[in-house]
Each structure stands twice: as C-alpha cells, then as structure tokens.
Amino acid sequence: MAVRLIRRYILRQLTGPFLFALAGLTGFMLLNQVARRFGALVGKGLDWTVIAEVFGLSVPFIVAMTLPMAVLVAVLYTFSHLAADNEVTAMRAGGLSVQQILAPVAIWGVLMAAFNFGFVDQVLPRSNARLRALLVDIGRKKPTFELREQVINEVPPSQYFLRAGRIDPGSGRLRDVVIYDVSDPRGRRIIYADSGLMGYAPGQTDLSLVLYDGTVHELKSADPGEFRLTYFRTNHIRVKDVFDQLERNSANATRGDREMSTCEMLGQVNSAAEQREQAEITGARLLDQDLRNLLRLPAPGAAPVPAARRLPRYCGWIASLRERRKGTADTADAAQGAARPTPPRPPADRSTIDLGAPAPPPAAAPAVGPTPPPAVLSSWSEITSAKDRRNEADRRADRYMVEVHKKWSISAACITFVLIGVALALRFPRGGMGLVVGGGFGIFAIFYVFLTAGEALSDRGLVSPALSMWGPNALFTIFGVIGLALVNREARTTRGGDFQEFLEGIRARFRRPARARRA
C-alpha cells in the first residue's frame, strides 16, 4: 500500500511540470513560426481564418519535437525538487531502491513513447500534407508578393522562372528582367528585358506580363546548329490559371516522406527493393546475353518474377481499424492506402532472365559455310543504366527508412530521457533550475544535432539509417543506466551534489597524479 501511494505521488508530481513544459515549449516555438511567416501571409491579403489554419497546422509538427523534451524537463524538475526536499532520502530510508522509485516513471515514459509514436505516425503526416497543400495554394495567390529581388523565382503553375533586379510589389513594376521558359521539352527559351509590368488579366484568373526593350534567345534540340535571336520593343506574356483568390485545390498533391505514415513509407521501401532486384537481374541478363552471343548459344527461356514483399502486421491492423471506423467498402479501399500497392512490373521477358536454367547443348558447327557475323554485345549505356537504377533504388529506400527510424527513435527518446533525467537529478540534487533548464536544453540539443547529422549522412548512403537514427538513443541510454547504477550505490543528501562538487571531483582526479609524481 505504501509503495502504491508513493508511486501515485510521484506521478502526480510529474503531471504539472510536464503540462507546463509542453505548453511553454510549444508556445515558444509557435511564436517563432508566427514571427517568420506572419508578414508574408498578411501581405497576401488572406482572411484571418486562413492564417489561423496555417499556424494551427504547424502545431502538430512542433508537438512532435516538444513532447519528448517536455518529458525530460518534467523528470529533471520533479526529481530535483524531490531530492532537494529530502523526499528521495526518506523513500530510500523507508526501504525503496532507485529501481522501485524509477518504476512508475519508466512506465509513464513508455506510455508517452507509445502516444508520441501514434501521434507522429497517424496525425502528423495528415497535418503536414494539409499544411503543404495550403501553402502551395497560398503561393499561387498574388505571386508578385512572393517574388524576391536578385533571386530566380518560380511562377506557378507555369514553367516560367523569373529573375528581376528590382521589384515593386505595390505597382507590379519590374527592372532588369530575365525569364527562363522550360515549358517546351524540345528546346529552351530565355527572355531578357530592360523593364516590365506585372498584373492580372481581366477576370482575375490569368497573370499578364508586359516586357519592354529586350531580346528572346531560343535553342531547339531538334536543330542544335540553329540559334534564334529576336529583338522586341514590347512583349506580352500571359500565364494561365494564376488566381488572385485563394483556391483550395491542392489537397491531392503528391506526398513527400514527411507527409507519409510508417506503412506508406515501408510500401515505398518495398517498391525500391523490387526495383533494385529488377536492376540486378537486368545487369545479370546483359552479362549472360553477351556470353551466349560470344559462344553462339541459343537464347534462354522465360525469366522469373521477383516475389512481392509484404508489409508488417502493424499496417494490417491500422488498415482494419480504418475499415471498422469508416464502415463502407469504398472508404475501406481508401484506407488500404497505408499499404501502398507496388508499381506494375515490366514484362519478364524484357527485364529478367532465368540464370539457373540449363542451356541446351550447342548445335554442331557446319564444316563448310560462310563466316558467322560478329557477336553483338550490350552497349555501355545499357550496363550503366542498370547500375544507376540500382543505386537510385538504394538511395530512395534509405531516404524513406531514415524517416521510418526517425519516427521510432524520437518516440523512444521519451524512455531514454526518463533514465538520464532521473540519473542527473539524483546525482545533482542541488542543481535547481540551472539543471532543469541548462541540462534539459543541453541534452536535447545534443540529441537533435546527432539526429540531424545522422539523417544527412544516411541520405547520402554513408551510414545505415538504423545506426544514424538510433545512435543518439543508445548513447544517452547507456549514460542513463550507468548514472542510475552509480546513484544506487551512493547515498546522497542535499548537502552536496551540485555542479561545484562535480567540478571539484574532476580537479581532484587531475591533482592526484601530479602529487604522486612530486612525492
């Protein structure tokens, strides 16, 4: 009964600091987002509900980062307070060990990790997709407010890229204008103009560009020896479907890795693995074909098809839950999007070959006859193409696997921060707010830097995704377990245990060898 009451007491002590830290950190980072985007959004003349929706959709991404950090701050504050008030000393004097004190907090950390994973896996991808679609739609409204001077700006939804030396957003006047037109796949066109005027055509749906005193440079790929140069006094360009009003029509845009759930990204990983296997079989087929041509052997038979890869059972559970919630066959099929279908495979006879099938015996060469034609070997472009497809499949699989492991590692950081937070708070019971603020932000900053650096290395294929994403968790978990073991062996009171004692201990360790040498 006493142990149960103590555990409930510790959990109640954690609740307030956790909620306060979560709200404070989320609000602080949200204010940073407001300061960065508010000016650009207000300059487009958007309704206040749209601006509030942009910042509301930014909250889930912020919470995904601040929730593990709030766990760390809450643990540091709670146990520092308990240790400073001699409550931890009283618990240990009553027969409780550090493991028994840690047990309820560890269970709470596991629950927070499970909640955070469900949040970042199911809620965060949808909010990121909605935010991305909304920002794309906002970017199409009044593009003159989005243009920056001395920078190549895209003019959506066209294939025009505009660069201007001077831009007046109020009047739409431009100076030193360069437009890169890449809409025609058969060639490229570059337009230079001394000045220009940007505005909306009648109907407020198309964008009108009027350029003055310039030249047009054109080059066609069909005739590379011909270059066209055209001079103009006035040139009118019209970009269609650039709306002055906010049009919400980008909801079904293509999703990136930040807008996908774990099952969707695993489906992409399986697709990349199948493409890699296809590329390997294609390279082997080219080698086998060249050898058969050199030896005058007949062509082989049919080729095998790589086996389809299945997603984990977790994806099936998520799909079944969506089916029960929606309750109709059509929406159930939509829910199966968590397990992305693999793209159709090319015909087997064009991309794969059965290398294990025994070749029929070669026919006897005629004693007399014309000289056979030379063997036709595979071109270098075919060989390098198969190698490039394999490398691209590996990079794509690594990119998605990084995001998959990141979801798990950030969620599991709640457990890691519980271990290292309790160890630090009990080791330095007089740390106070300096330990809570400095230690909490320092640990999370180191964790985030390692996570970001590992992500960059994994995207380049230098480090495996699992090692780069789980390395910070493993490092801090080891430190936390060692710290708990040391704290469990030592009897601490509030008379010591601050950072000054820690620094004095380090100095004493360096002084001992010097004294021994002098002696």
C-alpha positions as CSV (number, residue, x, y, z in Angstrom):
1,M,0.0,0.0,0.0
2,A,2.8,2.4,0.9
3,V,4.7,1.7,-2.3
4,R,1.5,2.2,-4.4
5,L,0.9,5.6,-2.7
6,I,4.4,6.7,-3.3
7,R,4.2,5.8,-7.0
8,R,0.9,7.8,-7.3
9,Y,2.5,10.7,-5.5
10,I,5.5,10.7,-8.0
11,L,3.2,10.6,-11.0
12,R,1.1,13.5,-9.6
13,Q,4.3,15.4,-9.1
14,L,5.2,14.8,-12.8
15,T,1.9,15.9,-14.2
16,G,2.1,19.6,-13.6
17,P,5.7,20.2,-14.8
18,F,5.0,18.1,-17.9
19,L,1.9,20.0,-18.9
20,F,3.6,23.3,-18.2
21,A,6.8,22.4,-20.1
22,L,4.8,21.1,-23.1
23,A,2.6,24.2,-23.3
24,G,5.6,26.6,-22.8
25,L,7.9,24.9,-25.3
26,T,5.1,24.5,-27.9
27,G,4.0,28.2,-27.5
28,F,7.6,29.4,-27.7
29,M,8.3,27.5,-31.0
30,L,4.9,28.5,-32.3
31,L,5.7,32.2,-31.7
32,N,8.9,31.6,-33.8
33,Q,6.8,30.3,-36.6
34,V,4.4,33.3,-36.4
35,A,7.3,35.7,-36.5
36,R,8.7,34.0,-39.6
37,R,5.5,33.7,-41.7
38,F,3.1,36.3,-40.4
39,G,4.4,39.1,-42.6
40,A,4.3,37.1,-45.8
41,L,0.8,35.8,-45.1
42,V,-0.7,39.2,-44.2
43,G,0.9,40.7,-47.3
44,K,-1.2,38.4,-49.5
45,G,-4.5,39.8,-48.1
46,L,-5.6,36.4,-46.7
47,D,-8.5,36.0,-44.4
48,W,-7.7,35.7,-40.7
49,T,-9.2,32.2,-40.6
50,V,-6.7,31.0,-43.3
51,I,-3.8,32.5,-41.3
52,A,-5.0,30.8,-38.2
53,E,-5.3,27.5,-40.1
54,V,-1.7,27.8,-41.2
55,F,-0.4,28.2,-37.7
56,G,-2.9,25.6,-36.3
57,L,-1.5,23.0,-38.8
58,S,2.0,23.9,-37.7
59,V,1.3,22.8,-34.1
60,P,1.4,19.0,-34.6
61,F,4.9,19.3,-36.1
62,I,6.0,21.4,-33.1
63,V,4.4,19.0,-30.6
64,A,6.2,16.0,-32.1
65,M,9.5,17.7,-31.1
66,T,8.5,19.3,-27.8
67,L,6.7,16.3,-26.2
68,P,10.0,14.3,-25.6
69,M,11.7,17.5,-24.5
70,A,8.8,18.2,-22.0
71,V,9.3,14.6,-20.6
72,L,12.9,15.4,-20.0
73,V,12.2,18.8,-18.3
74,A,9.4,17.3,-16.2
75,V,11.6,14.5,-14.9
76,L,14.5,16.8,-14.1
77,Y,12.3,19.3,-12.3
78,T,10.3,16.7,-10.3
79,F,13.2,14.6,-9.1
80,S,15.4,17.7,-8.4
81,H,12.5,19.0,-6.3
82,L,12.1,15.7,-4.5
83,A,15.8,15.3,-3.9
84,A,16.2,18.9,-2.6
85,D,13.3,18.4,-0.1
86,N,14.8,15.2,1.2
87,E,11.8,13.2,-0.1
88,V,14.1,10.8,-2.1
89,T,16.2,10.3,1.0
90,A,13.1,9.5,3.0
91,M,11.9,7.0,0.4
92,R,15.3,5.2,0.4
93,A,15.4,5.2,4.1
94,G,12.0,3.5,4.1
95,G,13.4,0.6,2.1
96,L,12.8,1.7,-1.5
97,S,15.6,1.4,-4.0
98,V,16.3,3.6,-7.0
99,Q,14.7,0.9,-9.3
100,Q,11.5,1.0,-7.3
101,I,11.4,4.8,-7.4
102,L,12.1,4.7,-11.1
103,A,9.5,2.0,-12.0
104,P,6.4,4.3,-12.2
105,V,8.3,7.0,-14.1
106,A,9.6,4.4,-16.6
107,I,6.1,3.1,-17.2
108,W,4.9,6.7,-17.7
109,G,7.8,7.2,-20.2
110,V,6.7,4.0,-22.1
111,L,3.1,5.3,-22.3
112,M,4.4,8.7,-23.5
113,A,6.6,7.0,-26.1
114,A,3.6,5.0,-27.4
115,F,1.4,8.1,-27.5
116,N,4.1,10.1,-29.3
117,F,4.6,7.3,-31.9
118,G,0.8,7.1,-32.7
119,F,0.8,10.9,-33.0
120,V,3.8,11.2,-35.3
121,D,2.7,8.2,-37.4
122,Q,-1.0,8.9,-37.9
123,V,-1.8,12.6,-37.0
124,L,1.4,14.3,-38.1
125,P,1.5,13.1,-41.7
126,R,-2.0,14.2,-42.4
127,S,-1.5,17.7,-40.8
128,N,1.8,18.1,-42.8
129,A,0.0,17.1,-46.0
130,R,-2.8,19.7,-45.3
131,L,-0.2,22.3,-44.4
132,R,1.8,21.7,-47.6
133,A,-1.3,21.8,-49.8
134,L,-2.4,25.0,-48.1
135,L,1.0,26.7,-48.6
136,V,1.0,25.7,-52.2
137,D,-2.4,27.2,-52.7
138,I,-1.4,30.4,-50.9
139,G,1.7,30.6,-53.1
140,R,-0.5,30.8,-56.2
141,K,-2.3,33.9,-54.8
142,K,-0.7,37.2,-55.8
143,P,2.7,35.9,-56.9
144,T,4.1,39.4,-57.0
145,F,4.3,39.4,-53.2
146,E,6.3,36.1,-53.4
147,L,8.9,37.4,-55.9
148,R,12.3,38.3,-54.4
149,E,14.8,40.6,-56.0
150,Q,18.0,39.1,-57.4
151,V,16.6,35.5,-57.0
152,I,15.2,33.1,-59.5
153,N,11.5,32.8,-58.6
154,E,9.1,30.2,-59.9
155,V,5.8,31.5,-61.3
156,P,3.3,28.7,-60.5
157,P,1.7,26.8,-62.1
158,S,3.6,27.6,-65.3
159,Q,7.2,26.5,-66.2
160,Y,8.4,30.1,-66.1
161,F,11.2,31.2,-63.8
162,L,11.6,34.9,-63.3
163,R,14.5,37.0,-62.0
164,A,14.3,40.7,-61.6
165,G,16.8,43.3,-60.3
166,R,14.1,45.5,-58.8
167,I,10.5,44.6,-57.8
168,D,7.7,46.9,-56.7
169,P,5.0,44.7,-55.1
170,G,2.5,47.5,-55.0
171,S,2.6,48.5,-58.6
172,G,4.0,45.3,-60.1
173,R,6.8,47.1,-61.9
174,L,10.0,45.1,-62.7
175,R,13.5,46.2,-63.7
176,D,16.3,44.1,-65.3
177,V,14.0,41.1,-66.0
178,V,15.1,37.6,-67.1
179,I,12.6,34.9,-67.7
180,Y,13.6,31.2,-68.2
181,D,11.0,29.3,-70.2
182,V,11.3,25.5,-69.8
183,S,7.8,24.6,-70.8
184,D,8.8,23.2,-74.2
185,P,10.7,19.9,-73.9
186,R,12.0,20.3,-77.5
187,G,14.1,23.4,-76.6
188,R,14.7,26.3,-74.2
189,R,13.9,30.0,-74.3
190,I,15.4,32.9,-72.3
191,I,13.8,36.3,-72.4
192,Y,15.8,39.4,-71.4
193,A,14.0,42.8,-70.8
194,D,15.0,46.2,-69.5
195,S,11.7,46.6,-67.6
196,G,8.3,45.1,-67.3
197,L,4.9,45.3,-65.7
198,M,3.1,42.5,-63.9
199,G,-0.7,42.5,-63.3
200,Y,-3.8,40.4,-63.6
201,A,-5.7,40.0,-66.8
202,P,-9.5,40.7,-66.9
203,G,-11.3,38.0,-65.0
204,Q,-8.6,37.9,-62.3
205,T,-7.6,34.4,-63.2
206,D,-4.6,34.8,-65.5
207,L,-1.3,36.7,-64.9
208,S,-0.2,39.3,-67.5
209,L,3.4,40.2,-68.1
210,V,4.3,43.1,-70.3
211,L,8.1,43.4,-71.1
212,Y,9.8,46.3,-72.7
213,D,13.0,46.6,-74.7
214,G,14.5,43.2,-74.7
215,T,15.6,40.1,-76.6
216,V,14.5,36.5,-76.9
217,H,17.1,33.7,-77.1
218,E,15.8,30.3,-78.5
219,L,17.5,27.0,-79.0
220,K,15.8,23.9,-80.3
221,S,17.1,20.4,-79.5
222,A,15.9,19.1,-82.9
223,D,18.2,21.6,-84.7
224,P,21.2,22.3,-82.3
225,G,23.1,24.2,-85.1
226,E,20.4,26.9,-85.2
227,F,20.1,29.7,-82.7
228,R,17.4,32.3,-82.9
229,L,17.7,35.8,-81.5
230,T,14.7,38.1,-81.6
231,Y,14.6,41.8,-80.6
232,F,11.4,43.4,-79.3
233,R,10.1,46.7,-78.0
234,T,7.0,45.2,-76.2
235,N,6.4,41.6,-75.4
236,H,3.2,40.3,-73.9
237,I,3.2,37.0,-71.9
238,R,0.2,35.5,-70.3
239,V,0.4,32.8,-67.6
240,K,-2.9,31.0,-67.2
241,D,-4.6,29.8,-64.1
242,V,-2.8,32.1,-61.6
243,F,-5.7,33.0,-59.3
244,D,-5.9,36.2,-57.3
245,Q,-8.3,34.5,-54.9
246,L,-7.3,31.5,-52.7
247,E,-8.3,28.3,-54.5
248,R,-8.1,25.2,-52.3
249,N,-7.3,22.6,-55.0
250,S,-4.0,21.1,-53.9
251,A,-5.4,18.6,-51.4
252,N,-4.5,15.6,-53.6
253,A,-0.9,16.7,-54.3
254,T,1.9,14.2,-54.3
255,R,3.1,13.5,-50.7
256,G,6.7,13.5,-49.6
257,D,8.3,11.4,-46.9
258,R,7.2,13.9,-44.2
259,E,3.6,13.5,-45.3
260,M,3.5,9.7,-45.1
261,S,2.8,7.2,-42.4
262,T,5.1,4.4,-41.5
263,C,3.2,1.9,-43.6
264,E,3.2,4.2,-46.6
265,M,6.9,4.7,-46.4
266,L,7.5,0.9,-45.9
267,G,5.5,0.4,-49.1
268,Q,7.9,2.8,-50.9
269,V,10.8,0.9,-49.4
270,N,9.4,-2.4,-50.7
271,S,8.9,-0.8,-54.1
272,A,12.5,0.4,-54.2
273,A,13.8,-3.0,-53.2
274,E,11.9,-4.6,-56.0
275,Q,13.3,-2.1,-58.5
276,R,16.8,-2.8,-57.2
277,E,16.2,-6.5,-57.7
278,Q,15.0,-5.8,-61.2
279,A,18.1,-3.8,-61.9
280,E,20.3,-6.5,-60.6
281,I,18.6,-9.1,-62.7
282,T,18.8,-6.9,-65.8
283,G,22.6,-6.5,-65.3
284,A,22.9,-10.2,-65.0
285,R,20.8,-10.7,-68.1
286,L,23.0,-8.4,-70.1
287,L,26.1,-10.4,-69.0
288,D,24.5,-13.7,-69.7
289,Q,23.3,-12.5,-73.1
290,D,26.8,-11.3,-74.0
291,L,28.3,-14.6,-73.1
292,R,25.7,-16.6,-75.1
293,N,26.3,-14.3,-78.1
294,L,30.1,-14.9,-77.9
295,L,29.7,-18.7,-77.5
296,R,26.9,-18.9,-80.2
297,L,24.4,-20.3,-77.7
298,P,20.7,-20.1,-78.1
299,A,18.6,-17.6,-76.1
300,P,17.4,-18.8,-72.7
301,G,13.8,-19.4,-71.7
302,A,11.3,-17.5,-69.6
303,A,12.5,-15.3,-66.7
304,P,11.4,-15.5,-63.1
305,V,9.5,-12.6,-61.5
306,P,10.7,-11.3,-58.1
307,A,8.4,-12.1,-55.2
308,A,6.2,-9.3,-53.8
309,R,7.2,-8.1,-50.4
310,R,4.6,-7.8,-47.6
311,L,4.2,-5.1,-45.1
312,P,4.3,-5.7,-41.3
313,R,1.3,-6.8,-39.4
314,Y,1.1,-3.4,-37.8
315,C,0.0,-2.0,-41.2
316,G,-2.7,-4.6,-41.5
317,W,-4.0,-3.7,-38.0
318,I,-4.1,0.0,-38.9
319,A,-6.0,-0.8,-42.1
320,S,-8.5,-2.9,-40.3
321,L,-9.1,-0.2,-37.7
322,R,-9.8,2.3,-40.5
323,E,-12.2,-0.2,-42.2
324,R,-14.2,-0.5,-39.0
325,R,-14.3,3.2,-38.4
326,K,-15.4,4.1,-41.9
327,G,-17.7,1.1,-42.4
328,T,-18.1,1.2,-46.2
329,A,-16.3,-0.8,-48.9
330,D,-15.2,2.3,-50.8
331,T,-13.6,4.0,-47.8
332,A,-12.1,0.7,-46.8
333,D,-10.3,0.6,-50.1
334,A,-9.0,4.1,-49.5
335,A,-7.8,3.1,-46.1
336,Q,-5.7,0.4,-47.7
337,G,-3.5,3.3,-48.9
338,A,-1.4,2.7,-45.8
339,A,-0.1,-0.4,-47.6
340,R,0.9,1.2,-50.9
341,P,0.5,-1.1,-53.8
342,T,3.7,-1.8,-55.6
343,P,4.0,-0.4,-59.1
344,P,3.3,-2.7,-62.0
345,R,6.4,-4.7,-63.0
346,P,7.6,-4.7,-66.6
347,P,7.2,-7.9,-68.6
348,A,9.6,-10.6,-67.5
349,D,11.0,-11.3,-71.0
350,R,12.3,-7.7,-71.3
351,S,13.9,-7.2,-67.9
352,T,14.8,-10.5,-66.3
353,I,16.3,-13.8,-67.2
354,D,16.5,-17.3,-65.6
355,L,20.2,-17.7,-65.0
356,G,19.8,-21.1,-63.3
357,A,18.0,-22.8,-66.3
358,P,20.4,-25.3,-68.0
359,A,21.2,-24.2,-71.6
360,P,20.5,-26.7,-74.4
361,P,23.6,-28.3,-76.0
362,P,25.1,-26.2,-78.7
363,A,24.4,-27.2,-82.3
364,A,27.3,-28.6,-84.2
365,A,29.0,-26.0,-86.4
366,P,28.9,-26.8,-90.1
367,A,32.1,-27.9,-91.6
368,V,31.8,-25.6,-94.5
369,G,29.9,-22.4,-94.7
370,P,30.1,-18.6,-94.6
371,T,31.8,-16.8,-91.7
372,P,29.2,-16.0,-89.0
373,P,28.6,-12.4,-88.2
374,P,30.4,-10.9,-85.2
375,A,28.7,-11.1,-81.9
376,V,26.6,-8.1,-80.9
377,L,27.4,-7.1,-77.3
378,S,25.4,-4.9,-74.9
379,S,26.1,-1.2,-75.1
380,W,27.8,0.7,-72.3
381,S,24.7,2.8,-71.8
382,E,22.6,-0.3,-71.0
383,I,25.1,-1.5,-68.4
384,T,25.4,1.9,-66.7
385,S,21.6,2.3,-66.8
386,A,21.1,-0.9,-64.8
387,K,23.7,0.2,-62.3
388,D,22.2,3.7,-62.0
389,R,18.7,2.3,-61.4
390,R,20.1,0.1,-58.6
391,N,21.9,3.0,-57.0
392,E,18.8,5.2,-57.2
393,A,16.7,2.5,-55.7
394,D,19.1,2.2,-52.8
395,R,19.1,5.9,-52.2
396,R,15.3,6.1,-52.3
397,A,15.0,3.2,-49.8
398,D,17.5,4.8,-47.5
399,R,15.7,8.1,-47.6
400,Y,12.4,6.5,-46.5
401,M,14.0,4.2,-44.0
402,V,15.5,7.2,-42.3
403,E,12.1,8.7,-41.8
404,V,10.7,5.4,-40.5
405,H,13.5,5.0,-37.9
406,K,13.2,8.7,-37.0
407,K,9.6,8.2,-36.0
408,W,10.6,5.4,-33.7
409,S,13.7,7.0,-32.3
410,I,12.0,10.3,-31.4
411,S,9.2,8.4,-29.7
412,A,11.6,6.1,-27.9
413,A,13.5,9.2,-26.7
414,C,10.8,9.6,-24.0
415,I,12.1,6.5,-22.3
416,T,15.7,7.5,-22.8
417,F,15.1,10.9,-21.3
418,V,13.4,9.4,-18.3
419,L,16.5,7.3,-17.5
420,I,19.1,10.1,-17.9
421,G,16.8,12.7,-16.3
422,V,16.4,10.7,-13.1
423,A,20.1,9.9,-13.0
424,L,21.1,13.6,-13.4
425,A,18.5,14.8,-10.8
426,L,19.6,12.3,-8.2
427,R,23.3,12.8,-8.9
428,F,23.0,16.7,-8.5
429,P,20.1,17.2,-6.1
430,R,21.0,20.9,-5.6
431,G,21.1,21.6,-9.3
432,G,17.8,23.5,-9.2
433,M,16.5,25.4,-12.2
434,G,20.0,25.6,-13.6
435,L,20.0,21.8,-14.0
436,V,16.4,21.8,-15.3
437,V,16.9,24.5,-18.0
438,G,20.6,24.0,-18.8
439,G,20.7,20.2,-18.6
440,G,17.4,19.8,-20.4
441,F,18.2,22.0,-23.3
442,G,21.7,20.8,-23.5
443,I,20.8,17.1,-23.7
444,F,18.0,17.7,-26.2
445,A,20.3,20.0,-28.3
446,I,23.0,17.2,-28.4
447,F,20.3,14.6,-29.2
448,Y,18.9,16.8,-32.1
449,V,22.3,17.6,-33.5
450,F,23.2,13.9,-33.7
451,L,19.9,13.1,-35.2
452,T,20.2,15.8,-37.9
453,A,23.8,14.9,-38.8
454,G,22.9,11.2,-38.9
455,E,20.0,11.9,-41.2
456,A,22.2,13.8,-43.6
457,L,24.8,11.0,-43.7
458,S,22.1,8.3,-44.2
459,D,20.6,10.2,-47.1
460,R,24.0,10.1,-48.8
461,G,24.4,6.4,-48.1
462,L,27.4,6.8,-45.8
463,V,25.7,5.4,-42.7
464,S,22.9,2.9,-42.3
465,P,19.5,4.5,-41.4
466,A,19.1,2.4,-38.2
467,L,22.6,3.3,-36.9
468,S,22.2,7.0,-37.5
469,M,18.7,7.3,-36.0
470,W,19.2,5.0,-33.1
471,G,22.7,6.0,-32.2
472,P,21.7,9.1,-30.0
473,N,19.2,6.9,-28.2
474,A,21.7,4.2,-27.5
475,L,24.3,6.7,-26.3
476,F,22.1,8.5,-23.8
477,T,20.5,5.2,-22.6
478,I,24.0,3.9,-21.8
479,F,24.8,7.1,-19.9
480,G,21.5,6.9,-18.1
481,V,21.9,3.3,-17.0
482,I,25.5,3.9,-15.8
483,G,24.3,7.0,-13.9
484,L,21.5,5.1,-12.2
485,A,23.8,2.4,-11.2
486,L,26.2,4.9,-9.6
487,V,23.4,6.7,-7.8
488,N,22.0,3.5,-6.5
489,R,25.4,2.6,-4.9
490,E,25.9,6.0,-3.3
491,A,24.0,7.7,-0.5
492,R,23.3,11.3,-1.5
493,T,21.9,14.1,0.6
494,T,21.1,17.7,-0.2
495,R,24.3,19.0,1.5
496,G,26.2,18.0,-1.7
497,G,25.6,17.1,-5.2
498,D,25.7,20.3,-7.1
499,F,27.8,21.2,-10.1
500,Q,30.6,22.7,-7.9
501,E,31.1,19.3,-6.3
502,F,31.3,17.7,-9.7
503,L,33.9,20.2,-10.9
504,E,35.9,19.7,-7.7
505,G,35.9,16.0,-8.2
506,I,37.3,16.4,-11.7
507,R,40.1,18.7,-10.4
508,A,41.0,16.3,-7.7
509,R,41.4,13.5,-10.2
510,F,43.9,15.6,-12.1
511,R,45.8,16.7,-9.0
512,R,46.4,13.1,-7.7
513,P,48.9,12.1,-10.5
514,A,50.8,15.4,-10.1
515,R,51.1,14.9,-6.3
516,A,52.3,11.3,-6.8
517,R,55.0,12.4,-9.3
518,R,56.2,15.1,-6.8
519,A,56.3,12.5,-4.0
